[in-house]
Structures are given as structure tokens and as C-alpha cells.
Amino acid sequence: MKYCAAYLMAVLGGKESPSADDIKSILGSVEAEYDAALAEKLVSELQGKTVHEVIAAGKEKLKSFGGGGGGGGGGGAVAAAGGGGAAAAAAKEEKKAVVEEEEEEDVDFDLFG
């Protein structure tokens, strides 16, 4: 990712098609490791393309990706609705027990002394 970020920084800096040396100087300015083979591969893959075209093509690919990720939460809400007050009371007791455990711990050393 740092090579892509350096490439994009060079584009924002005014270079229409940055070279591997541009990437090297950007990464060198923050003392990051540099691999010439990776930089050359990135530059060769993006040669003849504008960054805006590459980003637009990537967005189009992501549109068909789907999304999802939120489907699993529905089961928990149904179970909680059936349990009612018992679930809330159990959660309250559990929080109280956790607080008590933290208070019971004795610390026999002084970190700064």
C-alpha cells in the first residue's frame, strides 16, 4: 500500500505519470524501506493510464461486490426479545461482577517509584 500511496502523492504533487525514482524519493523522505522491483512493477502496470481512470474502474468493480456484512445481527435481537428482563438483569450482574474483580486486585509495586 505504501507504494500506491507514494504514487498517488506524486500525482497530487504534479507528476502525471510518476517514475520509480519518484516513489523512491517519497518513501525515502519518511525513511521507509524501498523495494525497486515493487516500485517498477507498479509503475509499469499504471503506465499509459491516468489515476482517475484506474480509480473509476476500481469503483465499478466494487459496485458488483455486494456489501452485506450486517445480516447476522437479526438473530440476537429476536433472542433478546424473548428473554426480556431476565437477560437485562443477567447483563447487569455480570458488569457488577467485573467491576468487583478489578477492585479486588492488589498491586504491590509502584510503576514510577
N, C-alpha and C positions, 0 to 999 in steps of 0.2 A: 504494500500500500504506500510505503514512503516514496517509492519510485513514481507511482502515479501522482501522488501529491506534489512531488517536486516538478514533474512535468507540467501539471496544471498551474503551479506557481510561476513557472517560466512563461507559460501562455499569458497569464494575467499580467506579467511583467512586460509584455510586448512582443515576445518571440512567437511568431505564427507556427513554426514547427521547430521546437527545441531539439538540440542535439544531446548526445550522451554526455558531452562536456558540460552542458548547461545543468544537467541533472547532477553531475559530479560536484559542480561548484555550489549548488544549492544544498546538497546533502553535506558537503564539507563545511559549509558555514555554521552548521549545528553539530559538527563533529560526529556525524552518523557514519556508520560503515557503508562502504560503496562496493558494489559488485558490477564490474564493467559489462559482464555478459548479460545480466538482467537489464541494465540500462539500454544496451544495444538492442536487445530483443524488443523492449517496449517501444523504442524509437522506430525500429523497423516495422513493427505492427501498426503504428499510427502514422507512418509516412504516407503523405498524399491525402490524409483525412484531416478535417477540422475537428476540434474538440467538441464543438456544438453538434456536429453530425453524429459523433460517437455517443455523446450523452443522449441525444434524441433516440438513437437506435436502441440504446440500453433501456430507456424508459418504455419503449414499445414492447420489448421483450418482457419487462416486469409486469405490464398490464395483464398478460395472459397467465401470469404466475399464480393468481388466485388470491391469496391473503390468508383467510382462515385464522386459525390460532385461538379463537375465542370460544369455540364450541364446547369445550369441556366444562365450563363453569356452570352450566344449567343443572347438572345433577346435584350439585351441592346445595343449591337453593331449594330444590324440592325436598331433600332430606332435612334441611333446617326447618322448613315449614311444618313438617310432620312432627318434629321433636318439640317445637315451641319453647316453653320456659325452661324445660329441663336442660336443653343444650346451652342456653344462656347462663344458667346457674353453674353448670359444669365449667364453662369457659371462665367465669368469674373466679371460681375456686382455684382453677389452675393458675391464673395470673397471680392470685394471692400467694399460692404456694411458691411460685418462682421468686417473688419478692422476698419471702421469708428465707429461702435458701441463700440468697445473696447477702442478707443481713447476718446470717449465722457464720459466714466465712470469717475466720480471723487471719489478719495479715500481721506476721511477726517481723517484718523488715520495713525499713524506711528507704524508699527508692532514691531520695535525694540526700540522704544523710550519711 
